[in-house]
Amino acid sequence: MNTKHAEIRAQQRGIPPLVDQLLDLYGEEEHDGHGSVTLYLNKHSIRNMERDLGRRPVSRLAEWFDAYKVKSTDGQTITVGHRTRRLWRK
């Protein structure tokens, strides 16, 4: 379930609905400490996608590997975007 804001941002940033679904299925979750969860693709999640979908189809999606998604605790997508900086984890 996406908010109107998330739908607008996905369109503006060129993130297709398939990538949104892949983030839900394979994305690594990180809690931000403020009540929301960030989903992103890392090396482990990309390997899982390759195992399930095949290497060639996943390699075609490489331009969206930097996509992320912020969800609230009730499961609503708040926003989506492209990472421009490294995610530092504690």
LOPA-315254 format. One line per field, with one value per residue (C-alpha): residue in three letters; y, z, x. Coordinates in steps of 0.2 Angstrom, whole numbers, plus 2048, in hexadecimal, padded with zeros to 3 digits. Layout:
BEGIN
zadren: c(ALA_...)
yy: c(Y_...)
zz: c(Z_...)
xx: c(X_...)
This chain:
BEGIN
zadren: c(MET_ASN_THR_LYS_HIS_ALA_GLU_ILE_ARG_ALA_GLN_GLN_ARG_GLY_ILE_PRO_PRO_LEU_VAL_ASP_GLN_LEU_LEU_ASP_LEU_TYR_GLY_GLU_GLU_GLU_HIS_ASP_GLY_HIS_GLY_SER_VAL_THR_LEU_TYR_LEU_ASN_LYS_HIS_SER_ILE_ARG_ASN_MET_GLU_ARG_ASP_LEU_GLY_ARG_ARG_PRO_VAL_SER_ARG_LEU_ALA_GLU_TRP_PHE_ASP_ALA_TYR_LYS_VAL_LYS_SER_THR_ASP_GLY_GLN_THR_ILE_THR_VAL_GLY_HIS_ARG_THR_ARG_ARG_LEU_TRP_ARG_LYS)
yy: c(800_811_822_82F_837_826_824_835_833_822_82A_839_82F_821_813_806_7FC_7EC_7F3_7F8_7E6_7DF_7EB_7E3_7D1_7D2_7E3_7E4_7EC_7F9_802_815_817_823_816_812_805_807_7FA_7F9_7EC_7E6_7D8_7CB_7D0_7D1_7BF_7B9_7C1_7B9_7A8_7AA_7B3_7B0_7B9_7C1_7C9_7D0_7D7_7E1_7E9_7EF_802_801_7F8_809_80B_80C_80C_814_80B_80F_802_7FF_7FA_80A_810_821_825_81D_823_820_81F_82C_829_819_813_813_806_806)
zz: c(800_7FA_800_7F2_7F6_7F3_7E2_7DD_7E2_7DA_7C9_7CB_7CF_7C2_7CD_7C6_7D0_7CD_7D7_7E4_7E5_7E5_7F4_7FD_7F9_7FA_802_812_820_82B_839_83A_84C_848_845_833_829_81A_80D_801_7F6_7FC_7F5_7FF_7F9_7E7_7E8_7EF_7E0_7D4_7DC_7DA_7CA_7C0_7BE_7AD_7B2_7C2_7B8_7AE_7BE_7C3_7C0_7CE_7DB_7E4_7E7_7F9_801_811_81A_829_837_830_81F_815_809_80E_800_7F3_7EC_7E6_7F2_7EE_7FD_807_814_825_831_844)
xx: c(800_807_804_800_811_81A_811_816_828_829_823_82F_83E_83A_838_82D_820_82A_839_82C_827_839_83D_82E_834_847_84B_855_84C_854_84A_84E_84A_83B_82E_831_83B_846_847_856_85F_870_87C_873_861_867_86F_85E_855_862_85E_84B_84A_85A_86A_865_855_85C_86B_85E_858_869_865_858_863_866_853_84C_83B_836_827_81D_81A_809_810_80C_819_81E_82B_837_847_858_867_874_87F_884_878_882_87C_87F)
